[in-house]
Amino acid sequence: MSNIRSVIFTLLLTASTSFAQISVLKPAFGRDGMVSSADSIASAVGVEIMKEGGNAIDAAVAMGFVLAVTYPQAGNLGGGGYYMIHLSNGGNYAIDARETAPSRAARDMYLDSVGNVDSHRELIGGLSVGVPGNVDGLILAEKKFGRLSLAKVMQPAIELAKNGFRVSYALADVFKRDKGRLSLYRTTMRYFSKDGHMYEAGELLVQKDLAKVLEKIAEKGRDGFYEGKIPEMIAREDQETGGIITAQDVENYHAELRRPISVDYRGYDVLSMPPSSSGGVCLAEELNILSKFDLSKYGYGASESLHYEIEAMRRAFADRDKYLGDVDYVSVPVKRLLSKVYADSLAKEINPFSATPSIDIYPHLIHPPHEGTHTTHYSVIDAEGNAVSVTTTLNSYFGSFVVVNGAGFFLNNEMDDFSAKPGAPNQFGAIGGYANSIAPGKRMLSSMTPTIVLKDRKPFLILGSPGGTTIINAVLQVILNVIDYHMPLARAVEAGRIQMQWVPDIVYYEPEALVYDVKQSLISRGYHLEPREYIGEVETILVTPYGYEGVADPRGPGDAEGY
């Protein structure tokens, strides 16, 4: 562990303020391992874990715990996540560490006296919190697929929490932006401000209580978090801020090992997350529809290509909101949604010359939306070809804004991802139906889409993104850019993106995604266009005949690193 400690010491001395919120695109190359994440410290730790004998899963678990320290706006102990894993022996696995509704949760718990959704209670404070699952997901991944001990892979995170790290420009910016809501809770300000002033770039952030929690997990494994004092501390803080989580809710939580969604797209096997995430089903449905059209004939950014992409997105998101939910609670027609026959029927509905009005698809579910983007993703591959794609979140940046007293970590606000009222939108504009209604112990629907693309049963592309409902389409477009439009990886990630999620009936676009003539063509087809600053933040690894190429999306502050 001496090399890892040396790296950590170097990171502590060199402030992570050298990169701004939007970084310059820096492809990385390596033959023995590669990581791509939203945080340079986490990326450095992932590489060092592999250099010291760990596999990709060891590196991913180490990075997950490091992000809980250095990326507190989304990395977490108090949230949830999804893990897509490919082993060099050919095994493919998905770990569902999504949060669950507390045992006292009720279907109408966020409705006011006249039946309208109270979005404040759904987003801020204890009542917005789901039972945390990410720690159990990390431990399950390490126990089942890792090579090193849990204590060894957790040591970097423990030392970073105990000794501190330099606050980056990106973290300082979100501290400043969210100060008003962070200030709602005395405990939160005690941990993440100095005398009422938020930490600024370059300042050392030390988290002694968080280090103690991490040490307990490293020593006792799952029992270090889900038994004893931690469940009691979570329940106390949640209830004191208006929530209903009990210590038993936390003790009863278990991550689930599931079978990945798998779809063939032009000779590539695309593996992604099954429900409780909607990501894999929607991505597969979009790819199945688009496989009916020769996108390469039109090229990237052409109005014809975009027309078919938009219509595929529209139909997949309509099915998301109508059918998808926790498969342990509702019957989800996954087999039908993934079938080529169903995709063919949807493809035939697409008019080659005009847009399909969203109101023509499931009109009884149409409602006005809200918007928002959050979460974090990282991708890892080792010398043997073990690959991991992880998306983890608190939902909004800093989740509920509630920090557990005595433990020092944020609690999520994932209850917003349920359909508080069927047909009513959450903060990301996802509306959902009865399949995603609130029930005790149920996992809320997610858009997280950790994905691994295989060619000849070996990793080819590893990717995922933050961004709420934009995650699915950000991942889709990078896949299309590589496979259909034959772009180099850096260009595939950098290229402008669009977003259509059925409701609202608007195509959002990054300014560089649409040239003037294409805009006019899409408008003439009946599309409503609206610019958006950025869509997704895809952290990607490409396997080439010469080794690994990694790209951290320039829309964020991330870093790819290989060796």
ABEGO torsion letter per residue (X at the ends): XAAAAAAAAAAAABBAAABBABBBBBBBBBAABBBBBABAAAAAAAAAAAAAGBBAAAAAAAAAAAAAAABAAABBAABBBBBBBBBAAGBBBBBBABBBBBAABBAAAABBAAGBBBAAAAABEAAABBBBAAAAAAAAAAAAABABBAAAAAAAAAAAAAAEBBBBAAAAAAAAAAAAAAAABAAAAAAABBGGBBBBBGBBBBBAAAAAAAAAAAAAEAAAAABEAAAAAAAAAAAAAGBABBAAAAAABBBBBBBBBBBBBGGBBBBBBBOABAAAAAAAAAAAAAAABBAAAAEBGBAAAAAAAAAAAAAAAAAAAAABBBAAABBBBAAAAABAAAAAAAAAABBAABBBBAAABGAAABBBBBBEBBEBBBBBBBAAGBBBBBBBBAGBBGEAGBBBBGAGBBBBAAAAABBABBGBBBAAGBAEBAAABBBBGBBBBBABBBBBBBBGGBBABBBEBBGEAAAAAAAAAAAAAAAAAGBBAAAAAABBBBBBAGOBBBBBBBAAABBAAAAAAAAAAGBBBBBBABBEBBBBBBBBAAEBBBBBBAABABBBBBX
